[in-house]
Amino acid sequence: MERRQYQTIVLGLGALGSATAWALARRTGGDVLGLEQSELSHVHAGAHDHSRPISLAHDDINSITLVRAAYRAWARLETERDLRLVHRVGELSFFPEGSPASLEAQRESLTQVGVSFEQMDGSAAMRRWTQFRLDESVTVLHQPDGGLISTSAALSTLQRSARQHGARLIEHAVIHDLHVREGAYDVVTSAGHFTTGCLILAPGALTNALLRSFGLFLPLRVIQQQGVYFAAEHLSQFMPGRFPVWRWRDNPTFAGVPVHGAPGVRVGQEGVGPELTHGLRLFEPDLGVQHRVSRFVQRLLPQLGPQLFCRPCLTTLTPDLLPIVDRVPGQANAWLAVDGAYGFEFAPALGEALADLALGLTPEFDMTSYRVDRVAVRELQPARRTPAP
């Protein structure tokens, strides 16, 4: 008879859900079920692209702590599967004169936790990284441990490893209903009816759709960002080892990564794109974003050529862009996870923390900043809603 009851069920198998299933499977001997409404490693997964940056260059100590924990978790997975998922290529943070981004906050946070960095002006940076065009008014921070994550490989490896440790992962399992009863949660899906004593919600863009079963709604925005890939006559100059991960810290903010997974250089504008309401991508390029990115690239990276193609990137944003990892309000053993603006960067660290919480343990780092009732979320949160019929 097919098994229907599990110690823990994870809803959503993007990076965060898959990392949580992997962490739980290692600790429980595999008494874990993961459910995904599409195929595993599907193109609707949050932050789907060839690569995503991972960076210690944050303005707050909590985020740096999370990234350090994520590096350790990725290293554990790499050792377990004997492959490379994270490529440390170094990171440049550009602070143009008059930028609203806080150079001082970033320097102070990095110094306080003992993360090495080097500060220079734009002219000095150009002498070392000749691909960029900068002027002396730009302040540059170089952090040598920044890098990129091979996203497709990382996601599939998390899922394979979770299965190797005994987890059961089911794709094409559309969730029809969630029922709460004493000490248990019933999950009704297109793949069957399952029961658990511990439920973890990590469905990304579908978070509010599932929270309706608990009479809840959160002020989340689901947007379709896009990475724009550019040609280069001398593509080797933009390969890892010669070209770093970088972020232009101004309004608007732009970021890029070395060549990885496609014969082009990826650049994107952060935090903008069409807002979606049903968790699926429009798959239509945002021409305004493309134009802004192209104009910016012409100024910052003049060696790059024409656009090659765009890749959509689905992101579920909280009001303050930070993750949410907390109990579902009013529930004893249902947990909610939203990765905010950070996707793959924080995923394995948050997965370990969720496994700790689900098993009644204390995570290794302070989770206060990621509570669902923090001011930034609570002040915008609408009144409690009744469950959908």
C-alpha positions in Angstrom: 0.0 0.0 0.0 1.3 3.4 -0.9 2.4 5.4 2.1 0.2 8.4 3.1 1.5 9.6 6.4 4.8 11.3 7.1 6.5 13.0 10.0 7.0 16.2 7.9 5.5 17.4 4.6 7.2 20.2 2.6 5.0 22.1 0.2 7.0 23.6 -2.7 10.3 22.3 -4.0 12.1 25.3 -5.3 15.5 26.1 -3.8 14.2 26.8 -0.3 11.8 23.8 -0.1 14.3 21.4 -1.6 17.0 22.6 0.8 14.6 22.0 3.7 13.7 18.5 2.5 17.4 17.7 2.2 18.1 18.9 5.7 15.2 17.1 7.2 15.9 13.8 5.4 19.5 13.8 6.7 18.2 14.2 10.2 15.1 12.0 10.3 16.2 9.1 8.2 13.9 10.2 5.3 10.6 10.5 7.0 9.8 13.5 4.7 7.5 14.1 1.8 8.1 17.0 -0.6 5.3 18.0 -3.0 5.7 20.2 -6.1 2.9 21.3 -8.3 5.0 21.4 -11.5 7.9 19.2 -12.6 11.0 19.2 -10.4 13.5 21.9 -11.3 10.8 23.5 -13.5 11.2 26.8 -15.3 8.6 28.5 -13.0 10.9 28.0 -10.0 11.8 31.2 -8.2 15.1 32.7 -9.3 15.4 30.3 -12.2 18.3 31.1 -14.4 21.8 29.7 -15.2 23.4 31.3 -12.2 22.7 33.5 -9.2 25.1 35.5 -7.1 26.1 34.7 -3.5 27.6 37.6 -1.6 29.0 38.5 1.8 28.8 42.2 0.9 25.6 43.0 2.8 24.7 46.0 4.9 23.5 44.0 8.0 25.3 41.4 10.1 22.3 39.0 10.1 22.5 38.7 6.3 26.2 38.1 6.4 25.7 35.4 9.1 23.1 33.8 6.8 25.4 33.8 3.8 28.3 32.3 5.8 25.9 29.5 6.9 24.8 29.1 3.3 28.4 28.7 2.2 28.9 25.9 4.8 25.7 24.1 3.7 26.6 24.4 0.0 30.1 23.0 0.8 28.5 20.1 2.7 26.3 19.3 -0.4 29.3 19.6 -2.7 31.3 17.1 -0.6 28.4 14.7 -0.3 27.8 14.7 -4.1 31.5 15.3 -5.2 30.8 18.2 -7.5 31.1 21.9 -7.6 28.1 24.2 -7.3 29.5 27.4 -5.9 32.2 29.4 -7.8 34.1 32.0 -5.8 35.0 34.7 -8.3 35.1 37.8 -6.1 32.6 40.6 -6.0 32.7 44.3 -6.7 30.3 46.7 -5.1 30.1 50.1 -6.9 28.9 53.1 -4.9 28.6 56.1 -7.2 28.8 59.6 -5.7 25.5 60.5 -4.1 24.2 56.9 -4.0 21.4 56.3 -1.5 23.1 52.9 -0.6 25.1 53.0 2.6 28.8 52.5 2.0 29.5 53.1 5.6 26.9 50.5 6.8 28.4 47.8 4.5 32.0 48.6 5.6 31.0 48.6 9.3 29.1 45.3 9.0 31.9 43.6 7.1 34.5 44.9 9.6 32.5 43.9 12.6 32.2 40.2 11.6 35.7 40.0 10.3 35.0 39.7 6.6 37.9 40.9 4.5 37.4 43.6 1.8 39.4 46.2 -0.1 38.3 49.8 -0.9 39.5 51.7 -3.9 38.3 54.4 -6.3 37.0 53.8 -9.8 40.4 54.4 -11.5 42.1 51.8 -9.4 39.4 49.3 -10.0 39.6 49.8 -13.8 43.3 49.1 -13.7 42.5 45.6 -12.3 39.3 44.9 -14.1 39.6 46.5 -17.5 36.2 45.4 -18.6 34.6 48.3 -16.6 34.4 52.0 -17.4 34.4 54.0 -14.2 35.4 57.4 -13.0 37.2 58.4 -9.8 34.0 59.5 -8.0 32.9 55.9 -7.8 33.9 54.1 -4.6 34.5 50.4 -5.1 34.5 47.6 -2.4 36.1 44.3 -3.5 35.2 41.3 -1.4 37.1 38.2 -2.6 34.7 35.5 -1.4 31.7 36.6 -3.5 30.6 34.2 -6.2 27.9 32.5 -8.2 25.8 29.4 -7.7 25.0 27.0 -10.6 21.3 27.2 -10.1 20.0 24.3 -12.2 22.7 22.0 -10.9 22.2 23.1 -7.3 18.5 22.6 -7.4 18.6 19.1 -8.9 21.5 18.2 -6.6 19.5 19.2 -3.5 16.6 17.1 -4.7 18.7 14.0 -5.6 20.5 14.2 -2.2 17.2 14.5 -0.3 16.0 11.4 -2.1 19.2 9.6 -1.4 18.6 10.3 2.3 15.2 8.7 2.0 12.8 11.7 1.3 10.0 11.1 -1.1 9.6 13.9 -3.6 6.5 14.0 -5.9 6.1 16.3 -8.8 2.9 17.4 -10.6 1.2 17.3 -7.2 -1.3 20.2 -7.4 -2.6 21.1 -3.9 -6.4 21.2 -3.9 -6.9 21.7 -0.1 -5.4 21.8 3.3 -7.3 20.6 6.4 -6.2 21.3 9.9 -7.3 18.9 12.6 -6.1 18.1 16.1 -2.4 17.4 15.9 -2.3 16.8 12.2 -2.6 18.4 8.8 -4.3 16.8 5.8 -3.0 17.7 2.4 -5.3 16.9 -0.5 -3.4 16.9 -3.9 -3.8 15.6 -7.4 -1.3 12.9 -6.4 -3.2 11.7 -3.4 -4.2 12.5 0.1 -1.4 12.8 2.7 -1.2 13.4 6.4 1.5 14.9 8.6 2.1 16.2 12.1 4.4 18.9 10.8 3.8 21.0 7.7 6.3 23.4 6.0 5.0 25.9 3.5 7.7 27.0 1.0 5.7 27.5 -2.2 7.2 30.8 -3.3 4.7 32.7 -5.5 1.8 30.5 -4.3 2.3 31.4 -0.6 -0.9 33.4 -0.2 -2.9 30.8 -2.1 -2.0 28.2 0.5 -2.3 30.6 3.4 -6.0 31.0 2.6 -6.5 27.6 4.2 -5.4 29.1 7.5 -7.4 32.3 7.0 -4.3 34.4 6.4 -2.9 36.8 3.8 0.5 38.4 3.6 1.6 41.6 1.8 3.8 39.8 -0.7 4.7 41.0 -4.2 5.4 38.4 -6.9 7.4 40.0 -9.8 8.9 38.8 -12.9 12.5 40.1 -13.1 14.6 39.3 -16.1 18.3 38.7 -16.8 19.5 40.2 -20.1 22.3 38.3 -21.8 24.9 40.3 -23.9 27.3 39.1 -26.6 31.0 40.0 -26.3 33.7 39.8 -29.0 36.2 38.5 -26.5 34.0 36.4 -24.3 37.0 34.9 -22.5 37.5 38.3 -20.8 34.1 37.8 -19.0 34.7 34.2 -17.8 35.0 33.3 -14.0 38.5 34.1 -12.8 38.8 37.1 -15.1 35.4 38.8 -14.4 33.7 39.1 -11.0 30.2 39.2 -9.7 29.2 42.9 -9.4 26.5 45.2 -8.1 25.9 48.8 -8.9 24.5 50.2 -5.6 22.4 53.1 -6.7 18.8 53.8 -7.6 18.2 51.9 -9.9 20.4 49.0 -8.9 22.0 46.8 -11.5 24.0 43.6 -11.1 25.8 41.1 -13.2 27.7 37.8 -13.1 30.5 36.2 -15.3 29.7 33.9 -18.2 28.1 30.7 -16.9 25.8 28.2 -18.5 25.2 30.4 -21.6 27.4 32.1 -24.2 26.7 35.6 -22.9 27.2 38.0 -20.0 24.1 38.4 -17.8 23.1 41.8 -16.4 19.8 42.7 -14.7 18.0 45.5 -13.0 17.1 44.4 -9.5 13.7 44.6 -7.9 11.6 45.6 -10.9 9.3 43.8 -13.3 5.7 43.1 -14.0 3.8 42.1 -10.9 2.0 38.8 -11.1 -1.0 37.6 -9.3 -1.3 33.8 -10.0 2.3 32.6 -9.6 3.1 32.0 -13.3 5.3 34.0 -15.5 4.3 36.2 -18.3 7.3 35.1 -20.4 7.0 38.4 -22.2 10.1 40.6 -22.1 9.8 43.9 -20.3 11.0 46.3 -23.0 11.5 49.2 -20.6 13.8 47.1 -18.4 15.7 45.8 -21.4 16.2 49.4 -22.6 17.4 50.6 -19.2 19.8 47.7 -18.8 21.2 48.1 -22.4 21.9 51.8 -21.8 23.5 51.1 -18.5 25.7 48.4 -20.0 26.9 50.7 -22.8 28.2 53.1 -20.1 29.6 50.6 -17.6 30.7 47.7 -19.8 31.4 49.1 -23.3 33.1 45.9 -24.5 29.8 44.1 -24.4 27.9 43.8 -27.7 24.2 43.5 -28.6 21.6 41.7 -26.5 21.3 37.9 -27.2 18.2 36.9 -25.2 16.4 37.4 -21.9 15.6 34.9 -19.1 12.7 35.5 -16.7 13.3 35.3 -13.0 10.3 34.9 -10.6 10.8 36.6 -7.2 8.4 36.7 -4.2 9.2 39.8 -2.3 8.4 40.8 1.3 7.9 44.5 2.2 11.4 44.8 3.6 12.9 42.2 1.1 14.1 40.0 4.0 13.0 36.3 4.3 10.1 35.1 6.5 10.8 32.0 8.5 8.3 31.4 11.3 5.3 29.5 12.6 2.2 30.0 10.6 0.2 32.3 12.9 -2.2 30.3 15.1 -0.6 26.9 14.3 1.5 24.8 16.6 3.5 22.9 14.0 3.0 24.5 10.6 5.9 26.6 9.4 6.1 29.3 6.7 9.2 30.1 4.6 9.5 32.9 2.1 13.0 33.7 0.8 12.3 37.3 -0.1 14.9 38.9 -2.5 17.6 36.3 -1.8 16.5 33.0 -3.3 19.4 30.6 -3.8 21.8 32.8 -1.8 20.1 32.1 1.6 18.3 28.8 0.7 20.4 26.1 2.3 21.0 28.1 5.5 17.2 28.8 5.8 16.5 25.1 5.0 18.8 24.1 7.9 17.0 26.5 10.2 13.6 25.2 9.2 14.7 21.7 9.9 15.8 22.8 13.3 12.5 24.5 14.1 10.4 21.6 12.8 12.4 19.2 15.0 12.1 21.4 18.1 15.7 22.6 18.0 17.2 26.1 18.1 18.8 27.3 14.8 22.4 28.3 14.9 21.6 31.9 14.2 19.1 34.5 15.5 15.8 34.2 13.6 14.1 37.3 15.1 14.6 39.4 12.0 12.7 36.9 9.9 9.5 36.6 12.1 6.2 36.9 10.3 5.0 39.5 12.8 7.9 41.9 12.5 6.9 45.5 12.0 7.7 45.7 8.3 5.3 42.9 7.6 2.7 43.5 10.3 2.1 47.1 9.5 1.1 46.3 6.0 -0.8 43.1 6.7 -4.5 43.2 6.0 -7.1 42.0 8.4 -7.3 38.3 8.9 -9.3 36.7 6.2 -11.7 33.8 6.4 -10.7 30.6 4.6 -11.9 30.1 1.1 -14.9 27.8 0.7 
